[in-house]
Amino acid sequence: MIYYQNGSPQNNLSNDDLHRGLTEALNKLGDRKKVLAIPPDYTRLPSRAGELTEIAWKYYREKLTDVLPALGTHSPMTDEQINHMFGETPRNLFRIHDWRHDVITLGEVPAAYVKQVSEGKVDFSWPAQVNRLLVEGNFDLILSIGQVVPHEVAGMANYNKNIFVGTGGTEGINKSHFVGAVYGMERMMGRSDTPVRKIFNYASNHFASHLPIVYVLTVVGVNKEGNQQTYGLFVGDDLSVFDLAARLSLEVNFEMVEKPLKKVVVWLDPTEFKSTWLGNKSIYRTRMAIADGGELIVLAPALKEFGEDKEIDRLIRKYGYHGTPATLKAVSENEELRNNLSAAAHLIHGSSEGRFTITYCPGKSSENLTKEEIESVGFRWGDIDRVIEAYRIETLKNGFNTLPDGEEVFFISNPALGLWAHKDRFGE
């Protein structure tokens, strides 16, 4: 059922608009006694989920007893991040999701179904795992809050991914990431009906229908002026609310470029991007647009680690970003990688498969990754000061730019808010 919808490529929703929309939806839900909010973490800061969580808390007050950021494999939020993202929402409501230990398995999606929807790419069952708080907390409303945007694992982010990955467990996260990787990102990104989504939907229908989940979904992008703009807010409790948001997201978050891109420069905001686990969105979201023999330059002033999880960071350092064949060979030969399939999937996602070069330019503080570390995993290293001076990113606009010397570069100020492709590669 849809409780509220307001979406258009012409929308520019303010905080007041979000307040009115969410309040209207919550009024329709009627009185609730105990509420759990599941927003994304700080890595999804532009989602407006922080504001919406604060609005929900002000609506329910003491009835909203817990806030469980959907960390997935990410690092727990700091107090500073919580303060910045969630405003007046009381700090004592926040819980930390432990994806390795704090989960319950609701049921198993049969291996035959997983094999069918993945076209035989994998042959294993998939556990529908969630944080135990969802089951044991005795909530009569669970608000799953977040942004729908093109995504490298599920095709489009959010909806029940926020539950099964954001509050999921080791096996569920590992296997879902691996399904998406071996099926092929190019076949999935920007699509709402993918093998991974079908697995999540099976789990929702068969194992999670008793959970009182209502989805609060935003669609946020970057407009032609380079500013973030909120195009939609959708509230509902079934697949129809996701479909509405996904259709709008494809309109405002996806750009089909007119020609393959020879040089792409991506800026990673230091408040959001501190790892290649997140920063590689610069690769995932542009790989279908970059020309063979092209160059991707990633400006990452806050880059200090590869994986946000210590074990995944170790595996990235050991196996590197060397493409699908090398990664699948490593999976077949190494039990530690087979036991961490989300890491293996990430290694596939983070490679250009030899088509184009990837140059990371980290900052120069003692916390940043070094030249040796960058090159050890298969990337090129670039001097961030020289690159910024050469391209003067403060003067670049999103999209095509022609420099004084005649060179053409394509600039992206936030890769997390978009997907770029050329027709020759989209869906290959």
C-alpha positions as CSV (number, residue, x, y, z in Angstrom):
1,M,0.0,0.0,0.0
2,I,1.2,3.5,-0.8
3,Y,0.7,6.0,2.1
4,Y,2.4,9.0,0.3
5,Q,3.9,9.8,-3.0
6,N,5.4,13.0,-4.4
7,G,7.9,12.5,-7.2
8,S,8.8,14.4,-10.3
9,P,12.0,15.4,-12.2
10,Q,10.9,19.0,-11.6
11,N,10.6,18.6,-7.8
12,N,13.0,20.3,-5.4
13,L,11.7,19.1,-2.0
14,S,12.6,21.2,1.1
15,N,12.7,20.0,4.7
16,D,9.2,21.4,5.1
17,D,8.0,19.3,2.1
18,L,9.5,16.2,3.7
19,H,7.9,17.0,7.0
20,R,4.5,17.4,5.5
21,G,4.8,14.3,3.4
22,L,6.0,12.0,6.1
23,T,3.5,13.4,8.6
24,E,0.7,12.7,6.2
25,A,1.9,9.1,5.8
26,L,2.3,8.5,9.5
27,N,-1.2,9.9,10.2
28,K,-2.6,7.3,7.9
29,L,-0.7,4.5,9.7
30,G,-2.6,5.3,13.0
31,D,-1.4,5.0,16.5
32,R,1.7,3.0,17.2
33,K,3.1,2.0,20.6
34,K,6.8,1.1,19.8
35,V,8.7,2.2,16.8
36,L,12.1,1.3,15.3
37,A,13.8,3.5,12.7
38,I,16.3,2.0,10.3
39,P,18.1,4.8,8.4
40,P,21.3,4.5,6.4
41,D,24.6,5.5,8.0
42,Y,26.8,8.6,7.3
43,T,28.0,7.1,4.0
44,R,24.5,8.0,2.7
45,L,24.4,11.5,4.0
46,P,22.8,13.0,0.9
47,S,19.8,10.7,1.2
48,R,17.9,13.1,3.5
49,A,17.3,10.1,5.8
50,G,18.8,11.9,8.7
51,E,16.2,14.7,8.5
52,L,13.4,12.1,8.0
53,T,14.5,10.2,11.0
54,E,14.4,13.4,13.1
55,I,10.9,14.1,11.7
56,A,9.8,10.6,12.7
57,W,11.2,11.0,16.2
58,K,9.5,14.4,16.7
59,Y,6.2,12.8,15.6
60,Y,6.4,9.7,17.8
61,R,8.6,11.1,20.6
62,E,9.0,8.4,23.4
63,K,7.3,5.8,21.2
64,L,10.3,5.8,18.9
65,T,12.6,3.8,21.1
66,D,15.4,2.7,18.9
67,V,17.4,3.9,15.8
68,L,19.5,1.2,14.1
69,P,21.6,2.7,11.3
70,A,21.8,0.2,8.5
71,L,25.6,-0.2,8.6
72,G,25.9,-3.4,6.7
73,T,29.7,-3.9,6.6
74,H,30.5,-0.2,7.3
75,S,32.2,1.2,10.4
76,P,29.9,2.4,13.3
77,M,29.0,6.1,13.2
78,T,30.9,8.5,15.3
79,D,29.1,10.9,17.7
80,E,30.1,13.8,15.4
81,Q,28.5,12.0,12.4
82,I,25.3,11.3,14.3
83,N,25.1,14.9,15.5
84,H,25.5,16.2,11.9
85,M,23.2,13.7,10.2
86,F,20.3,13.3,12.7
87,G,20.0,16.7,14.3
88,E,18.0,16.6,17.6
89,T,17.3,12.9,17.5
90,P,18.5,11.7,21.0
91,R,21.8,10.0,21.0
92,N,20.7,7.3,23.5
93,L,18.3,5.9,20.9
94,F,21.1,4.8,18.5
95,R,22.2,1.1,18.3
96,I,25.2,-0.4,16.5
97,H,24.6,-3.2,14.0
98,D,27.2,-6.0,14.3
99,W,26.9,-7.9,11.0
100,R,29.1,-10.8,12.2
101,H,27.4,-11.6,15.4
102,D,24.1,-9.8,16.1
103,V,21.7,-11.4,13.5
104,I,18.9,-13.9,13.2
105,T,18.2,-16.1,10.1
106,L,14.5,-15.8,9.2
107,G,14.6,-18.5,6.5
108,E,16.5,-19.8,3.5
109,V,15.8,-18.9,-0.1
110,P,16.2,-22.2,-1.9
111,A,19.3,-22.9,-4.0
112,A,17.1,-23.9,-6.9
113,Y,15.5,-20.4,-6.9
114,V,18.9,-18.6,-6.6
115,K,20.3,-20.7,-9.4
116,Q,17.3,-19.9,-11.6
117,V,17.3,-16.1,-11.2
118,S,21.1,-15.9,-11.5
119,E,20.9,-17.9,-14.8
120,G,23.1,-20.7,-13.3
121,K,25.9,-18.3,-12.2
122,V,25.7,-19.6,-8.6
123,D,24.1,-22.6,-7.0
124,F,23.6,-22.0,-3.3
125,S,20.8,-21.1,-0.9
126,W,20.6,-17.6,0.5
127,P,19.9,-16.9,4.2
128,A,17.5,-14.0,5.0
129,Q,19.3,-12.5,7.9
130,V,18.4,-9.4,10.0
131,N,19.5,-7.8,13.2
132,R,17.8,-9.6,16.1
133,L,16.4,-6.3,17.3
134,L,13.9,-6.4,14.4
135,V,12.5,-9.7,15.6
136,E,13.0,-9.5,19.4
137,G,12.1,-5.8,19.9
138,N,8.3,-6.2,19.8
139,F,7.9,-3.2,17.5
140,D,4.5,-2.5,15.9
141,L,6.2,-0.2,13.3
142,I,9.6,-0.5,11.7
143,L,10.4,2.6,9.5
144,S,13.1,1.7,6.9
145,I,14.3,5.0,5.6
146,G,16.7,5.7,2.7
147,Q,17.5,6.7,-0.9
148,V,16.7,4.8,-4.1
149,V,19.6,5.3,-6.5
150,P,21.5,3.1,-9.0
151,H,23.5,0.4,-7.2
152,E,26.3,-2.0,-8.2
153,V,25.0,-5.0,-6.1
154,A,21.2,-4.8,-6.3
155,G,20.7,-2.7,-9.4
156,M,18.9,0.0,-7.4
157,A,19.6,0.7,-3.8
158,N,17.3,0.5,-0.8
159,Y,13.8,-0.9,-0.2
160,N,14.4,-4.4,1.3
161,K,18.1,-4.2,0.7
162,N,18.2,-1.8,3.6
163,I,16.9,-4.6,5.8
164,F,18.6,-7.7,4.4
165,V,22.0,-6.1,3.8
166,G,21.9,-3.0,6.0
167,T,21.0,-5.0,9.0
168,G,22.0,-8.4,7.5
169,G,24.6,-11.0,8.5
170,T,27.9,-12.3,7.2
171,E,26.5,-15.0,4.9
172,G,23.6,-13.1,3.5
173,I,25.8,-10.0,2.7
174,N,28.6,-12.1,1.3
175,K,26.4,-14.2,-1.0
176,S,24.2,-11.4,-2.2
177,H,27.2,-9.3,-3.3
178,F,28.7,-12.3,-5.0
179,V,25.5,-13.1,-7.0
180,G,25.5,-9.5,-8.3
181,A,29.2,-9.6,-9.2
182,V,29.2,-12.8,-11.1
183,Y,25.9,-12.1,-12.9
184,G,27.5,-8.8,-14.1
185,M,27.1,-5.2,-12.9
186,E,26.5,-3.9,-16.4
187,R,23.5,-6.1,-16.7
188,M,22.0,-4.8,-13.4
189,M,23.0,-1.2,-12.6
190,G,20.0,1.1,-13.0
191,R,17.5,-1.8,-13.1
192,S,15.0,-2.6,-10.4
193,D,14.2,-6.2,-11.4
194,T,17.5,-8.0,-10.9
195,P,18.6,-11.4,-9.6
196,V,19.6,-9.9,-6.3
197,R,16.4,-8.0,-6.0
198,K,14.4,-11.1,-6.8
199,I,16.1,-13.0,-4.0
200,F,15.4,-10.1,-1.5
201,N,11.7,-10.0,-2.7
202,Y,11.4,-13.8,-2.2
203,A,12.8,-13.4,1.3
204,S,10.4,-10.5,2.1
205,N,7.4,-12.4,0.9
206,H,8.2,-15.8,2.5
207,F,10.1,-14.9,5.7
208,A,9.6,-11.2,6.7
209,S,5.9,-10.5,6.0
210,H,5.2,-10.6,9.8
211,L,7.6,-7.7,10.4
212,P,5.7,-4.3,10.4
213,I,8.0,-2.6,7.9
214,V,7.0,0.6,6.2
215,Y,9.5,2.1,3.7
216,V,10.3,5.8,3.5
217,L,12.2,6.3,0.2
218,T,13.8,9.4,-1.2
219,V,15.2,10.1,-4.7
220,V,18.1,12.6,-4.6
221,G,20.4,13.7,-7.4
222,V,22.7,16.5,-8.6
223,N,21.1,19.1,-10.8
224,K,22.6,20.9,-13.8
225,E,24.0,23.6,-11.5
226,G,25.9,20.9,-9.5
227,N,23.7,21.2,-6.5
228,Q,21.9,18.3,-4.7
229,Q,18.2,18.2,-5.3
230,T,15.5,16.0,-3.8
231,Y,13.1,14.9,-6.5
232,G,10.9,12.5,-4.6
233,L,9.5,11.1,-1.4
234,F,7.6,7.8,-1.3
235,V,6.1,6.0,1.7
236,G,4.6,2.5,1.5
237,D,4.8,-1.1,2.7
238,D,5.2,-3.2,-0.5
239,L,7.0,-3.5,-3.8
240,S,4.9,-0.8,-5.4
241,V,6.6,2.0,-3.4
242,F,10.0,0.8,-4.5
243,D,8.9,0.7,-8.2
244,L,7.7,4.3,-8.0
245,A,11.0,5.5,-6.6
246,A,13.1,3.4,-8.9
247,R,11.4,4.8,-12.0
248,L,12.0,8.3,-10.9
249,S,15.6,7.6,-9.9
250,L,16.3,6.2,-13.4
251,E,15.1,9.6,-14.8
252,V,17.1,11.8,-12.6
253,N,20.2,9.7,-11.5
254,F,21.1,8.2,-14.8
255,E,22.9,9.9,-17.7
256,M,23.5,8.3,-21.1
257,V,26.5,10.1,-22.4
258,E,26.8,11.0,-26.0
259,K,30.2,9.4,-26.6
260,P,32.5,7.1,-24.6
261,L,34.5,9.2,-22.1
262,K,38.3,9.4,-22.6
263,K,39.1,11.1,-19.3
264,V,36.9,11.2,-16.2
265,V,37.8,13.1,-13.0
266,V,35.8,12.2,-9.9
267,W,35.8,14.1,-6.6
268,L,35.3,12.2,-3.4
269,D,33.9,14.4,-0.6
270,P,36.2,13.9,2.4
271,T,33.3,13.9,4.8
272,E,31.8,10.8,3.1
273,F,34.6,8.8,1.4
274,K,37.4,7.4,3.4
275,S,37.8,4.0,1.9
276,T,37.9,2.4,-1.5
277,W,35.1,0.2,-0.3
278,L,33.0,3.3,-0.8
279,G,35.2,5.4,-3.1
280,N,35.1,2.7,-5.8
281,K,31.7,4.0,-6.6
282,S,33.8,6.2,-8.9
283,I,34.6,3.0,-10.8
284,Y,31.2,1.2,-10.5
285,R,29.1,4.1,-11.6
286,T,31.3,5.2,-14.6
287,R,32.6,2.0,-16.0
288,M,29.9,1.7,-18.7
289,A,30.7,5.3,-19.9
290,I,34.5,5.1,-20.1
291,A,36.1,4.4,-23.4
292,D,38.5,1.5,-23.9
293,G,42.0,2.9,-23.2
294,G,40.4,5.8,-21.2
295,E,41.5,7.2,-17.9
296,L,39.7,7.5,-14.6
297,I,41.2,9.9,-12.0
298,V,39.8,9.8,-8.5
299,L,40.5,12.7,-6.1
300,A,40.2,11.2,-2.6
301,P,41.6,13.6,0.0
302,A,40.4,11.5,3.0
303,L,41.3,8.1,1.7
304,K,42.8,6.1,4.6
305,E,41.8,2.5,4.1
306,F,40.6,-0.1,1.6
307,G,37.8,-1.9,3.5
308,E,35.9,-0.4,6.4
309,D,35.8,-3.9,8.0
310,K,39.3,-4.9,9.2
311,E,39.1,-8.4,7.7
312,I,37.9,-7.1,4.3
313,D,40.6,-4.5,4.3
314,R,43.2,-7.3,4.8
315,L,41.7,-9.3,2.0
316,I,41.7,-6.3,-0.4
317,R,45.4,-5.7,0.4
318,K,46.2,-9.3,-0.2
319,Y,44.3,-10.0,-3.4
320,G,44.0,-6.6,-5.0
321,Y,41.7,-5.3,-7.8
322,H,42.9,-7.5,-10.7
323,G,39.7,-8.3,-12.6
324,T,37.1,-11.1,-12.7
325,P,39.2,-14.1,-13.9
326,A,41.9,-13.5,-11.3
327,T,39.4,-13.0,-8.5
328,L,37.4,-16.1,-9.4
329,K,40.6,-18.1,-9.5
330,A,41.5,-16.7,-6.1
331,V,38.1,-17.7,-4.7
332,S,38.5,-21.2,-6.0
333,E,41.9,-21.6,-4.5
334,N,41.6,-19.7,-1.2
335,E,39.1,-20.6,1.6
336,E,39.5,-17.2,3.3
337,L,38.1,-15.5,0.1
338,R,35.3,-18.1,-0.3
339,N,34.3,-17.3,3.3
340,N,34.2,-13.6,2.5
341,L,32.4,-13.4,-0.9
342,S,31.4,-9.8,-0.4
343,A,35.1,-9.0,-0.5
344,A,35.5,-11.0,-3.6
345,A,32.6,-9.3,-5.2
346,H,34.1,-5.9,-4.3
347,L,37.4,-6.9,-6.0
348,I,35.5,-7.6,-9.2
349,H,33.5,-4.3,-8.9
350,G,36.7,-2.3,-8.4
351,S,38.5,-3.4,-11.5
352,S,38.3,-1.9,-15.0
353,E,38.9,-5.4,-16.3
354,G,41.9,-3.9,-18.1
355,R,39.8,-1.6,-20.2
356,F,40.9,1.7,-18.7
357,T,43.4,3.0,-16.2
358,I,42.4,4.0,-12.6
359,T,44.4,6.6,-10.8
360,Y,43.7,7.2,-7.1
361,C,45.0,10.5,-5.6
362,P,44.8,10.3,-1.8
363,G,45.6,13.1,0.6
364,K,49.1,13.5,2.0
365,S,48.5,13.3,5.8
366,S,50.0,10.4,7.9
367,E,46.5,8.8,7.9
368,N,46.1,8.6,4.1
369,L,47.0,5.5,2.1
370,T,50.5,5.8,0.6
371,K,51.6,5.5,-3.0
372,E,53.0,2.0,-2.3
373,E,49.6,0.9,-0.8
374,I,47.6,2.3,-3.7
375,E,49.9,0.6,-6.3
376,S,50.0,-2.7,-4.4
377,V,46.3,-3.4,-5.1
378,G,46.5,-2.6,-8.8
379,F,45.7,1.1,-9.0
380,R,47.9,3.9,-10.2
381,W,48.8,6.6,-7.8
382,G,48.6,10.3,-8.5
383,D,49.8,13.4,-6.7
384,I,46.6,15.1,-5.6
385,D,48.2,18.6,-5.5
386,R,49.4,18.4,-9.0
387,V,46.1,16.9,-10.3
388,I,44.0,19.6,-8.6
389,E,46.3,22.3,-10.0
390,A,46.2,20.8,-13.5
391,Y,42.4,20.5,-13.6
392,R,41.4,23.3,-11.2
393,I,38.3,21.3,-10.0
394,E,36.7,24.4,-8.4
395,T,36.1,25.7,-11.9
396,L,34.8,22.4,-13.4
397,K,31.1,21.8,-13.9
398,N,29.5,18.4,-13.7
399,G,29.7,16.8,-17.2
400,F,31.9,17.7,-20.1
401,N,34.5,20.4,-19.7
402,T,37.1,21.7,-22.2
403,L,40.3,22.9,-20.6
404,P,42.3,25.9,-21.9
405,D,44.7,23.6,-23.7
406,G,41.8,22.0,-25.5
407,E,41.7,18.7,-23.5
408,E,38.2,17.5,-22.7
409,V,37.4,16.0,-19.3
410,F,34.2,14.7,-17.8
411,F,33.8,15.8,-14.2
412,I,31.7,14.1,-11.5
413,S,31.3,15.8,-8.1
414,N,29.6,12.9,-6.3
415,P,29.6,9.4,-7.9
416,A,27.2,8.1,-5.2
417,L,24.3,10.1,-6.7
418,G,24.4,8.9,-10.3
419,L,25.1,6.3,-13.0
420,W,26.7,7.1,-16.3
421,A,26.8,4.9,-19.4
422,H,27.2,4.9,-23.2
423,K,24.7,3.0,-25.2
424,D,27.3,0.6,-26.5
425,R,28.0,-0.7,-23.1
426,F,24.8,-0.3,-21.2
427,G,23.5,-3.7,-20.2
428,E,26.2,-5.7,-22.0
